[in-house]
């Protein structure tokens, strides 16, 4: 039986970068940081960074429990 993917919501902080664009920080996921040249791109990149970060955390838990 396939598991349904759980939808979660995470707050992101968009920090204007000195060189232009935006650094994205996800306070609930330490180490999850991204960047985008525009707010739209930064937000899109943040979604991908969050997905990858959560996949990595899940994989680490599996390795630790083995």
Helices and strands as residue ranges (DSSP letters): E 13-16, E 22-25, E 33-36, H 39-65
